[in-house]
């Protein structure tokens, strides 16, 4: 009977002590597990984001033209528009924007201005909350139609998109850095080809990507963000270890007290 009571208690004490040692010896394994869990979570969020983006079909306006009539006050606007339930044209003369209908994804709308001038024309295609907009200018005195294109800047906050007339040039965003060189890329994967604002005319909507190269003088070898991540995970792991150590110590103390009490009667 004595062995039936004492032996399980002794095994329990040894088990707790072994687990306590095991936790202390496997901090690196714990950090690796935490890193793996974070990576899995990140990949899951990324996959959901990509799936959401892929499921949304945005309206798209392309091939916009403006052709003057015999009387240049008259202009016929054409465009290819897909994935849109509503299409409107604002002719820029303070009239109510006209709703037009696409036939086989193509629109054709003729409008006559009351007076001569230069007008900003806006075409908007919508489908629920999704929208695509394009602008152009029409000069009635010459019958010249000029498409405008949108230059969007990605990778840095507070840089507004620019509306640029076809064949004109975008303006370099005003950004300054004392620790490196800021450039813009048309292809974010090709860091060797810098977008040249002075020689590259805008002929379509385009997104330019922020690129920063740190100067040699400001480059350090302290590991940067990777060290911060490792240090943060180490702190988390140490906290977890400390928590479980306190629990195991309580359990070990409990069984030890029981054992000491029993040995008094042996």
Secondary structure, DSSP 8 states (H G I E B T S, - for coil): -HHHHHHHHHHHHHHHHHHHHHHHHTHHHHHHHHHHHHHHHHHHHHHHHHHHHHH----EEEEEEEEE-SSTTEEEEEEEEES-SEEEEE-SSSS--EEE--BTTEEEEEEE-SS-SEEEEEEEEEETTEEEEEEEEEETTTTEEEEEEEEEEESSSS---EEEETT----------SSEEEEEESSTT-TTS---TTT----S-EEEEEEEEE-GGG---S-HHHHHHHHHHHHHHHHHHHHHHHHHHHHHHHHHHHHHHHHTT-
